[in-house]
Amino acid sequence: MLDQGVRTAILKLHEAGRGSRAIAKALGVSRNAVKAVLAAGSAEVPRIVRPALAEPHREEILALYESCKGNLIRVHEELTAQGAKLSYQALTAFCRSAGIGHEPKKPAGTYHFDPGQEMQHDTSPHKADIDGVQRPVQTASLVFCYSRMLYFQHYPAWNRFQLKLFLDEAFEYFGGQCGRCMLDNSSVVVLRGTGKDMVPVPEMAAFAERYGFEFKAHALGDANRSARVERPFDFIENNFLAGRKFNDFADANIQARTWCDKQNATFKRHIQAVPRDLFAVEKSVLKPVPLWRPPLYLLHQRIVDNEGLVSVSTQRYSVPWKLMGRRVEAREGRDKVEIYDGARMVASHARLVSDQRQRVILPEHRPPRGEMTKQTPSAQEQALLKLCPELADYITQLKKRAGGRGTLILRRLLRMLTDYPREPFLCAVKTAQEFGLYDLERLERMVLRAIAKDYFILPRLDRPRRNEDGSEEADDE
């Protein structure tokens, strides 16, 4: 079929007085084609209307498409079972032309960004070979829209604290930040609303204000609005993560930073430029990183356990052993975990980023050899020795036979010392010690017998004598 340009030339040559033979020879077409164009008298290409083989079965196709849950293979099987004579290709072509199961494509928008105007942030789940195991990781990425500069890192989990750490590190990597950060409607940042009505969480709004930018969210379903950051995720998964192995998350993030340096200095066909070259223009208009930034950390209130450890994000860190049982404050930062006792820092550890539980114990946090066995006397023991120093040997033997520190036994011994007279009590203790009696029940009975003999003597009452006849005889005065 002749296109519209050839048909227009045929009509113009005909108006110039050329015959069909000359026109056909000049344009290299057949005389019949020239005659057909002249007979139509229009340069418009006629549409070929061919009846679709599936058109008579439109209603059946619509019903089967719904009952077969959109599976065109099953629709074709059911149609042919009902006697329809059409191929699977004819069915799919009809469905495309009729819009059955195919939404019409919407034209993609084009967004132009000035230098320093916008940066885009998003996260995507991937799998990485870390320590010989395929682990799920969250890949956080930030892209400057004008220069297409890229920075990304991997995390075992994603939350608000991780986002602040990532953005702070990314701004330090770029040496500044844009005035607007576009993101999807993530609950990590969004308090309520979507799109232009999005209201960020006050914590994140304060973070953005400190760095001089603002968070914005695109409308729901408008993925094209954040295409600058969406595009590199496929490249990261199929290039950076493909075939690479990492010792831990720290190793993965170091290699990610090196890979970003390389890619940002590579020519990109889709922008016909090198991101580093464009960034040289954009960097001069970026908002500078604040001269001083408050340290970012998560605050945890913890009780030091009986092993001298505190738990922070499933990892356990040591503190000086004398703080066992004390309440301390753990500050989980980007690279360190610092532990404070009041206003004084008592321990500092490298932060572990792993989904496996580990323990970090510093040698200086453990007591010298044998010192742990030297326990300070309990309050009951101190009170006993203060009131009665001669009980020292008995207390020592009593503690050897008691469980733990012997607090309950010493408490009972202290009560006996304060409740009973001192002399019978010490006499009973001396006797018990001579015969190796360390049962406080028996000791207390011994004390009570001594007290009853010396302190509770009742006056004697003589009974009157009786005569042989049974009468009572009066006592002689």
C-alpha positions as CSV (number, residue, x, y, z in Angstrom):
1,M,0.0,0.0,0.0
2,L,1.3,3.4,-1.0
3,D,2.1,5.8,1.9
4,Q,0.7,9.3,2.2
5,G,3.8,10.9,0.8
6,V,3.7,8.9,-2.5
7,R,0.0,9.5,-2.8
8,T,0.5,13.3,-2.4
9,A,3.2,13.2,-5.1
10,I,0.9,11.4,-7.5
11,L,-1.8,14.0,-7.1
12,K,0.7,16.9,-7.5
13,L,2.1,15.4,-10.7
14,H,-1.3,14.8,-12.0
15,E,-2.2,18.4,-11.4
16,A,0.9,19.4,-13.3
17,G,-0.4,17.6,-16.4
18,R,1.6,14.4,-16.2
19,G,0.1,11.2,-17.4
20,S,-0.3,8.0,-15.4
21,R,2.5,6.3,-17.4
22,A,5.0,9.1,-16.7
23,I,3.9,9.3,-13.0
24,A,4.3,5.6,-12.6
25,K,7.8,5.6,-14.2
26,A,8.9,8.7,-12.1
27,L,7.8,7.2,-8.8
28,G,8.5,3.6,-9.5
29,V,5.0,2.4,-8.9
30,S,2.5,0.5,-11.0
31,R,0.1,2.3,-13.3
32,N,-2.9,0.6,-11.6
33,A,-1.7,2.1,-8.3
34,V,-1.5,5.5,-9.8
35,K,-5.0,5.1,-11.3
36,A,-6.4,4.0,-7.9
37,V,-5.0,7.1,-6.2
38,L,-6.3,9.4,-8.9
39,A,-9.7,7.7,-8.7
40,A,-9.8,8.2,-4.9
41,G,-8.7,11.9,-5.3
42,S,-7.3,12.0,-1.8
43,A,-3.8,11.6,-0.3
44,E,-5.2,10.0,2.8
45,V,-4.3,6.3,3.2
46,P,-7.5,4.3,3.4
47,R,-8.0,2.2,6.5
48,I,-8.3,-1.5,6.0
49,V,-11.2,-2.8,7.9
50,R,-11.0,-6.5,8.5
51,P,-13.5,-8.4,10.6
52,A,-11.9,-9.9,13.6
53,L,-12.4,-13.7,13.8
54,A,-13.2,-13.4,17.5
55,E,-15.8,-10.6,17.1
56,P,-18.8,-13.0,16.9
57,H,-17.7,-14.4,20.3
58,R,-17.3,-11.1,22.1
59,E,-19.9,-11.9,24.8
60,E,-18.5,-15.4,25.4
61,I,-15.0,-14.0,25.7
62,L,-16.1,-11.3,28.2
63,A,-17.9,-13.9,30.4
64,L,-15.0,-16.5,30.2
65,Y,-12.4,-13.8,30.9
66,E,-14.1,-13.1,34.3
67,S,-14.8,-16.8,35.1
68,C,-11.2,-17.8,34.2
69,K,-9.7,-15.0,36.3
70,G,-8.1,-13.3,33.3
71,N,-6.2,-16.4,32.0
72,L,-6.5,-16.2,28.2
73,I,-5.1,-19.7,27.8
74,R,-8.1,-21.1,29.7
75,V,-10.4,-18.7,27.8
76,H,-9.1,-20.1,24.5
77,E,-9.5,-23.7,25.7
78,E,-13.1,-23.1,26.7
79,L,-13.9,-21.3,23.4
80,T,-12.5,-24.1,21.3
81,A,-14.4,-26.6,23.4
82,Q,-17.6,-24.7,22.6
83,G,-16.8,-25.0,18.8
84,A,-15.1,-21.7,18.1
85,K,-12.7,-21.7,15.2
86,L,-9.9,-19.2,16.1
87,S,-6.3,-19.4,17.1
88,Y,-4.9,-18.3,20.4
89,Q,-3.0,-15.5,18.6
90,A,-6.3,-14.2,17.1
91,L,-7.9,-14.2,20.6
92,T,-5.0,-12.2,22.2
93,A,-5.0,-9.7,19.3
94,F,-8.7,-9.2,19.6
95,C,-8.4,-8.7,23.4
96,R,-5.7,-6.1,22.9
97,S,-7.7,-4.2,20.3
98,A,-10.9,-4.4,22.3
99,G,-9.2,-3.4,25.6
100,I,-10.1,-6.7,27.3
101,G,-7.6,-7.2,30.2
102,H,-5.3,-4.5,28.8
103,E,-5.4,-1.0,30.2
104,P,-4.5,1.6,27.7
105,K,-1.0,2.9,28.3
106,K,-0.7,6.3,29.7
107,P,2.0,8.7,28.4
108,A,4.9,9.1,30.7
109,G,5.6,12.6,32.0
110,T,8.8,14.4,31.7
111,Y,10.2,16.3,34.6
112,H,12.9,18.9,34.4
113,F,15.0,19.7,37.5
114,D,17.3,22.6,38.1
115,P,20.6,22.1,39.9
116,G,20.1,21.5,43.6
117,Q,16.3,21.6,43.3
118,E,15.4,18.0,44.2
119,M,16.8,14.7,45.4
120,Q,14.8,11.4,45.5
121,H,15.0,8.7,48.2
122,D,13.5,5.2,48.4
123,T,14.3,1.7,49.7
124,S,14.0,-1.7,48.0
125,P,14.3,-5.2,49.4
126,H,17.1,-7.4,47.9
127,K,19.1,-10.5,48.8
128,A,22.8,-10.4,49.4
129,D,25.5,-13.0,50.1
130,I,26.7,-12.0,53.5
131,D,29.0,-14.3,55.4
132,G,28.2,-17.2,53.1
133,V,24.4,-16.9,53.5
134,Q,21.8,-15.3,51.3
135,R,20.2,-12.7,53.6
136,P,17.4,-10.3,52.9
137,V,18.6,-6.7,53.0
138,Q,17.0,-3.3,52.7
139,T,18.8,-1.1,50.1
140,A,18.4,2.6,50.8
141,S,19.2,4.9,47.9
142,L,19.5,8.6,47.3
143,V,19.8,10.3,43.8
144,F,20.3,13.9,42.9
145,C,17.8,14.6,40.1
146,Y,19.9,17.0,38.1
147,S,23.3,15.3,38.1
148,R,22.0,11.7,38.7
149,M,24.6,11.2,41.4
150,L,23.9,8.0,43.2
151,Y,24.5,6.8,46.8
152,F,23.2,3.7,48.4
153,Q,23.8,1.4,51.5
154,H,22.5,-1.9,52.8
155,Y,20.8,-2.5,56.2
156,P,19.4,-5.6,57.9
157,A,16.2,-3.7,58.8
158,W,14.7,-0.4,58.1
159,N,13.3,2.2,60.5
160,R,13.3,5.9,61.3
161,F,16.7,5.8,63.0
162,Q,18.3,4.0,60.0
163,L,16.9,6.6,57.7
164,K,18.4,9.4,59.6
165,L,21.8,7.6,59.7
166,F,21.6,7.0,56.0
167,L,20.7,10.6,55.0
168,D,23.3,12.0,57.3
169,E,26.0,9.8,55.7
170,A,24.7,10.5,52.1
171,F,24.8,14.3,52.7
172,E,28.4,13.9,54.0
173,Y,29.2,11.9,50.9
174,F,27.8,14.5,48.5
175,G,29.0,17.5,50.5
176,G,25.5,19.0,50.7
177,Q,21.8,18.4,50.0
178,C,19.0,19.6,47.8
179,G,16.1,21.7,49.0
180,R,13.5,19.0,48.5
181,C,13.6,15.3,49.1
182,M,10.9,13.4,47.1
183,L,9.9,10.0,48.5
184,D,7.0,7.5,48.3
185,N,4.3,7.5,51.0
186,S,6.4,5.5,53.5
187,S,5.2,5.2,57.1
188,V,8.8,5.8,58.2
189,V,8.4,9.5,57.3
190,V,4.6,10.0,56.8
191,L,2.5,10.9,59.7
192,R,-0.8,11.2,57.7
193,G,-1.9,12.1,54.2
194,T,-0.5,11.3,50.8
195,G,1.0,13.2,47.9
196,K,0.9,16.9,48.4
197,D,-1.2,16.5,51.5
198,M,1.5,14.4,53.2
199,V,2.4,15.6,56.8
200,P,5.8,14.2,58.0
201,V,6.4,12.8,61.5
202,P,7.5,15.7,63.7
203,E,10.8,13.8,64.4
204,M,11.6,13.7,60.7
205,A,10.4,17.2,60.1
206,A,12.8,18.4,62.7
207,F,15.6,16.4,61.2
208,A,14.9,17.9,57.7
209,E,14.7,21.4,59.2
210,R,18.1,21.0,60.8
211,Y,19.7,20.1,57.4
212,G,17.7,22.8,55.5
213,F,15.4,20.7,53.3
214,E,11.8,19.4,53.3
215,F,10.2,16.1,52.7
216,K,7.7,15.7,49.8
217,A,5.7,12.7,48.7
218,H,4.4,11.9,45.2
219,A,0.8,10.9,44.5
220,L,-0.2,7.3,45.1
221,G,0.5,5.3,42.0
222,D,2.6,8.0,40.3
223,A,5.8,6.0,40.2
224,N,7.1,8.1,37.3
225,R,7.4,11.0,39.7
226,S,10.2,9.2,41.6
227,A,11.8,7.5,38.5
228,R,15.2,9.0,39.2
229,V,15.6,6.8,42.3
230,E,13.6,3.8,41.1
231,R,15.7,3.2,38.0
232,P,19.0,2.4,39.7
233,F,17.5,-0.4,41.9
234,D,17.5,-2.9,39.0
235,F,21.0,-1.9,38.1
236,I,22.1,-2.4,41.8
237,E,20.5,-5.9,41.9
238,N,21.8,-7.1,38.6
239,N,25.2,-5.5,38.7
240,F,26.5,-4.7,42.2
241,L,24.9,-7.6,44.0
242,A,25.4,-10.1,41.2
243,G,28.1,-12.6,42.2
244,R,29.5,-10.4,45.0
245,K,30.1,-11.8,48.5
246,F,30.5,-9.8,51.7
247,N,31.9,-10.6,55.1
248,D,29.4,-8.5,56.9
249,F,27.2,-5.4,56.4
250,A,30.1,-3.1,57.0
251,D,32.0,-4.8,54.2
252,A,29.0,-4.6,51.9
253,N,28.5,-0.9,52.6
254,I,32.2,-0.1,52.0
255,Q,32.0,-1.9,48.6
256,A,28.8,-0.1,47.8
257,R,30.5,3.3,48.4
258,T,33.4,2.3,46.1
259,W,30.9,1.1,43.5
260,C,29.1,4.4,43.6
261,D,32.3,6.3,43.1
262,K,33.0,4.3,40.0
263,Q,29.5,4.6,38.5
264,N,29.2,8.3,39.2
265,A,32.3,8.8,37.1
266,T,31.0,6.7,34.2
267,F,29.4,8.1,31.1
268,K,25.6,7.5,31.0
269,R,23.9,7.1,27.7
270,H,20.4,8.1,28.9
271,I,21.7,11.5,30.0
272,Q,24.6,11.7,27.5
273,A,26.9,12.9,30.3
274,V,29.0,11.9,33.3
275,P,27.2,12.5,36.6
276,R,30.4,13.8,38.2
277,D,30.6,16.5,35.5
278,L,27.0,17.6,36.1
279,F,27.6,17.5,39.8
280,A,30.4,20.0,39.5
281,V,27.7,22.5,38.4
282,E,25.1,21.3,41.0
283,K,27.4,21.3,44.0
284,S,27.8,25.1,44.0
285,V,24.0,25.5,44.7
286,L,23.5,22.7,47.2
287,K,22.6,23.5,50.8
288,P,25.7,23.0,52.9
289,V,25.9,20.4,55.6
290,P,25.6,22.0,59.0
291,L,28.9,22.9,60.6
292,W,27.9,21.0,63.7
293,R,25.3,18.2,63.8
294,P,24.1,16.7,67.1
295,P,25.1,13.0,67.3
296,L,22.4,10.6,66.1
297,Y,21.7,7.8,68.5
298,L,18.9,5.7,69.9
299,L,18.4,5.9,73.6
300,H,17.9,2.7,75.6
301,Q,17.4,2.4,79.4
302,R,18.9,-0.9,80.6
303,I,19.6,-2.9,83.8
304,V,23.1,-4.5,83.8
305,D,22.5,-8.2,84.1
306,N,24.4,-10.6,86.4
307,E,27.0,-11.2,83.7
308,G,27.9,-7.6,83.5
309,L,26.2,-7.1,80.0
310,V,23.5,-4.9,78.6
311,S,21.4,-5.8,75.5
312,V,21.0,-3.3,72.7
313,S,19.2,-4.3,69.5
314,T,19.6,-8.1,70.2
315,Q,23.4,-7.6,70.7
316,R,25.0,-7.7,74.2
317,Y,27.8,-5.4,75.3
318,S,29.9,-5.5,78.5
319,V,30.2,-2.8,81.2
320,P,32.4,-2.7,84.3
321,W,31.4,-5.6,86.5
322,K,30.8,-3.4,89.5
323,L,27.8,-2.0,87.8
324,M,25.8,-5.2,87.9
325,G,22.2,-4.5,88.9
326,R,22.5,-0.8,88.1
327,R,20.4,1.1,85.7
328,V,22.4,2.6,82.8
329,E,21.8,4.5,79.6
330,A,22.9,3.0,76.3
331,R,23.3,5.3,73.3
332,E,23.2,3.3,70.0
333,G,24.9,5.5,67.3
334,R,26.0,4.9,63.7
335,D,29.3,3.1,64.5
336,K,29.4,3.0,68.3
337,V,27.3,2.0,71.3
338,E,28.2,4.1,74.3
339,I,27.0,3.3,77.8
340,Y,26.5,5.9,80.5
341,D,26.2,5.7,84.2
342,G,24.5,9.0,84.9
343,A,26.6,11.7,83.1
344,R,29.7,9.5,83.0
345,M,30.5,7.2,80.0
346,V,31.5,3.9,81.4
347,A,31.9,1.8,78.2
348,S,32.2,2.3,74.4
349,H,31.9,-0.5,71.8
350,A,31.9,-0.8,68.0
351,R,28.3,-1.2,67.0
352,L,27.4,-4.6,65.6
353,V,25.2,-4.6,62.5
354,S,23.9,-8.2,62.1
355,D,20.8,-10.3,62.5
356,Q,22.8,-12.8,64.6
357,R,23.1,-12.4,68.3
358,Q,26.6,-11.8,69.6
359,R,28.4,-10.7,72.7
360,V,31.2,-8.1,73.0
361,I,33.2,-8.3,76.2
362,L,36.2,-6.0,76.9
363,P,38.9,-7.4,79.2
364,E,39.0,-4.3,81.3
365,H,35.4,-4.8,82.2
366,R,36.1,-8.1,84.0
367,P,37.5,-8.2,87.5
368,P,41.1,-9.4,88.3
369,R,41.4,-13.1,88.7
370,G,39.8,-14.2,92.0
371,E,38.3,-10.8,92.8
372,M,34.8,-11.9,91.8
373,T,34.8,-14.5,94.6
374,K,35.4,-11.8,97.2
375,Q,31.9,-10.7,97.9
376,T,31.2,-7.8,100.2
377,P,29.4,-8.9,103.4
378,S,25.7,-8.5,103.4
379,A,23.9,-6.0,105.5
380,Q,22.8,-8.7,107.9
381,E,26.3,-10.0,108.3
382,Q,27.7,-6.5,108.9
383,A,25.1,-5.9,111.6
384,L,25.8,-9.2,113.3
385,L,29.6,-8.5,113.4
386,K,29.0,-5.0,114.6
387,L,26.8,-6.1,117.5
388,C,28.6,-9.3,118.4
389,P,32.1,-9.7,116.9
390,E,32.6,-13.1,118.6
391,L,30.0,-14.6,116.2
392,A,32.5,-14.3,113.3
393,D,33.6,-18.0,113.2
394,Y,30.0,-19.3,113.6
395,I,28.8,-17.0,110.8
396,T,31.5,-18.3,108.5
397,Q,30.6,-21.9,109.1
398,L,26.9,-21.1,108.8
399,K,27.4,-19.4,105.4
400,K,29.4,-22.4,104.1
401,R,26.3,-24.6,104.7
402,A,23.8,-22.1,103.4
403,G,22.9,-21.5,99.7
404,G,24.1,-18.3,98.1
405,R,25.1,-15.5,100.5
406,G,23.0,-17.0,103.3
407,T,20.9,-13.8,103.6
408,L,17.9,-15.5,105.1
409,I,19.8,-17.5,107.7
410,L,21.8,-14.5,108.8
411,R,18.6,-12.4,109.0
412,R,17.1,-15.0,111.4
413,L,20.3,-15.1,113.4
414,L,20.2,-11.3,113.7
415,R,16.6,-11.5,114.9
416,M,17.6,-14.0,117.6
417,L,20.4,-11.8,118.7
418,T,18.2,-8.7,119.1
419,D,15.2,-10.5,120.6
420,Y,16.8,-12.8,123.2
421,P,19.1,-12.0,126.1
422,R,22.7,-11.9,125.1
423,E,24.2,-14.3,127.6
424,P,22.0,-17.3,127.0
425,F,22.2,-16.6,123.3
426,L,26.0,-16.6,123.2
427,C,26.1,-19.6,125.5
428,A,23.8,-21.6,123.1
429,V,25.9,-20.5,120.1
430,K,29.1,-21.6,121.9
431,T,27.6,-25.0,122.6
432,A,26.3,-25.4,119.1
433,Q,29.7,-24.6,117.7
434,E,31.4,-27.1,119.9
435,F,29.1,-29.9,118.7
436,G,28.9,-28.7,115.1
437,L,25.2,-27.7,115.2
438,Y,24.3,-25.2,112.6
439,D,20.6,-25.8,112.5
440,L,19.0,-22.5,113.7
441,E,15.8,-24.4,114.7
442,R,17.8,-26.4,117.3
443,L,19.9,-23.3,118.2
444,E,16.7,-21.4,119.0
445,R,15.3,-24.2,121.2
446,M,18.6,-24.2,123.1
447,V,18.3,-20.5,123.7
448,L,14.7,-20.8,124.8
449,R,15.6,-23.6,127.3
450,A,18.4,-21.5,128.7
451,I,16.0,-18.6,129.1
452,A,13.3,-20.7,130.6
453,K,15.8,-22.0,133.3
454,D,17.3,-18.7,134.3
455,Y,14.7,-16.0,133.6
456,F,11.2,-17.6,133.9
457,I,11.4,-19.4,137.4
458,L,7.9,-19.5,139.0
459,P,7.5,-19.4,142.9
460,R,6.9,-22.9,144.5
461,L,3.4,-23.6,145.8
462,D,3.4,-26.4,148.5
463,R,0.2,-28.4,148.7
464,P,-1.4,-28.8,152.2
465,R,-1.0,-32.2,153.9
466,R,-4.0,-34.4,154.4
467,N,-5.0,-36.3,157.5
468,E,-6.0,-39.9,157.6
469,D,-9.6,-38.9,157.6
470,G,-9.1,-36.8,154.5
471,S,-9.1,-33.4,156.2
472,E,-6.4,-30.8,155.4
473,E,-3.8,-30.0,157.9
474,A,-3.0,-26.4,158.3
475,D,0.6,-25.3,157.8
476,D,2.6,-24.2,160.9
477,E,3.7,-20.7,160.7
